[in-house]
Amino acid sequence: MVEKVYPMTEEGKAKLEQELEELKTVKRGEIIERIKVARSFGDLSENSEYESAKDEQAFVEGRITTLETMIRFAQIIDNNNVNQDEVSIGKTVAFVELPDGDEEEYTIVGSAEADPFAGKISNDSPIARALIGKKIGDEVAISTPGGDMQVKIVRVN
């Protein structure tokens, strides 16, 4: 069986490791305490506190498993062999929508650390897939669920 590889930056891996540590050392203990308190209320069949704590425990344990897998199969992005002006994972790209759109800027990251509200888009997103491998000055056609657009790359950091 081939395991999925999770491309990410050093910073992204560190954040996942930090979240994992928090869940294991703090959150697990809090949930166990909530379950103990809820059990003390008596009849578990009609105990919403107990059910809520068990649901949260299941969610946290699932997240721990997911994070452990992502960290184990993390592939740290190395841009040393990529041209300075070429778009790749771990780089920030600025482009303008043609013919006369505003400039937009995104950092392309692995799916594990994507956060569109913070300007970090997944390498699996339609925009990133279209831009990866292109260079400053290139005009690129991008197909998104919201429609097609034509952009020109103006900056790569």
FENQUIRA-V681277 format. One record per pair of residues at least 12 apart in sequence whose C-alpha atoms are under 10 Angstrom apart, sorted by sequence separation. I is the first residue (numbers start at 1). J is the second residue. If there is no record, write none. Layout:
i,j
I,J
I,J
//
This chain:
i,j
37,49
38,50
77,89
78,90
79,91
93,105
94,106
106,118
107,119
108,120
109,121
110,122
111,123
130,142
139,151
140,152
37,50
38,51
76,89
77,90
92,105
93,106
94,107
106,119
107,120
108,121
109,122
110,123
111,124
127,140
129,142
130,143
138,151
139,152
140,153
35,49
36,50
38,52
76,90
77,91
92,106
93,107
105,119
106,120
107,121
108,122
109,123
110,124
111,125
127,141
128,142
129,143
130,144
137,151
138,152
139,153
34,49
35,50
38,53
91,106
92,107
93,108
104,119
105,120
106,121
107,122
108,123
109,124
110,125
127,142
137,152
138,153
139,154
34,50
35,51
37,53
38,54
91,107
92,108
106,122
107,123
108,124
126,142
127,143
136,152
137,153
138,154
35,52
36,53
90,107
91,108
92,109
108,125
126,143
127,144
135,152
136,153
137,154
34,52
35,53
89,107
90,108
91,109
126,144
135,153
136,154
137,155
34,53
35,54
88,107
89,108
90,109
108,127
109,128
125,144
126,145
134,153
135,154
136,155
33,53
34,54
87,107
88,108
89,109
90,110
108,128
131,151
135,155
136,156
31,52
32,53
87,108
88,109
89,110
106,127
107,128
108,129
131,152
135,156
31,53
32,54
35,57
106,128
127,149
131,153
134,156
30,53
31,54
34,57
108,131
31,55
108,132
31,56
32,57
31,57
30,57
92,119
28,56
92,120
27,56
28,57
31,60
91,120
92,121
27,57
90,120
28,60
77,109
89,121
27,60
28,61
77,110
89,122
90,123
27,61
76,110
89,123
75,110
88,123
93,128
24,60
74,110
95,131
23,60
24,61
23,61
74,112
93,131
89,128
93,132
20,60
23,63
24,64
88,128
89,129
23,64
71,112
87,128
88,129
91,132
95,136
98,139
22,64
70,112
93,135
94,136
95,137
97,139
98,140
20,63
21,64
87,130
88,131
89,132
93,136
95,138
96,139
97,140
98,141
19,63
20,64
87,131
88,132
89,133
95,139
97,141
19,64
20,65
67,112
86,131
87,132
88,133
95,140
20,66
86,132
87,133
88,134
20,67
86,133
87,134
88,135
104,151
16,64
19,67
20,68
85,133
86,134
87,135
103,151
105,153
85,134
86,135
87,136
101,150
103,152
104,153
105,154
107,156
17,67
83,133
85,135
86,136
99,149
101,151
103,153
104,154
105,155
106,156
107,157
16,67
17,68
20,71
82,133
84,135
85,136
98,149
99,150
100,151
101,152
103,154
105,156
16,68
83,135
84,136
85,137
86,138
97,149
98,150
99,151
17,70
97,150
98,151
99,152
13,67
16,70
17,71
96,150
97,151
98,152
16,71
95,150
96,151
97,152
95,151
96,152
97,153
13,70
14,71
94,151
95,152
96,153
13,71
94,152
95,153
96,154
12,71
94,153
95,154
96,155
93,153
94,154
95,155
13,74
93,154
94,155
95,156
8,70
12,74
13,75
93,155
94,156
6,69
7,70
8,71
13,76
92,155
93,156
94,157
5,69
6,70
10,74
12,76
92,156
93,157
4,69
5,70
6,71
9,74
10,75
11,76
91,156
92,157
3,69
4,70
5,71
6,72
7,73
8,74
9,75
10,76
87,153
91,157
5,72
6,73
7,74
8,75
9,76
10,77
86,153
90,157
5,73
6,74
7,75
8,76
9,77
10,78
85,153
87,155
88,156
4,73
5,74
6,75
7,76
8,77
9,78
85,154
86,155
87,156
88,157
3,73
4,74
5,75
6,76
7,77
8,78
85,155
86,156
87,157
5,76
6,77
7,78
85,156
86,157
84,156
85,157
84,157
12,90
11,90
9,89
10,90
8,89
9,90
7,89
8,90
9,91
7,90
16,112
12,109
16,113
12,110
15,113
9,108
13,112
8,108
9,109
12,112
13,113
8,109
9,110
12,113
7,109
8,110
11,113
12,114
7,110
8,111
9,112
6,110
7,111
8,112
9,113
5,110
6,111
7,112
8,113
6,112
7,113
8,114
6,113
8,122
7,122
8,123
7,123
//
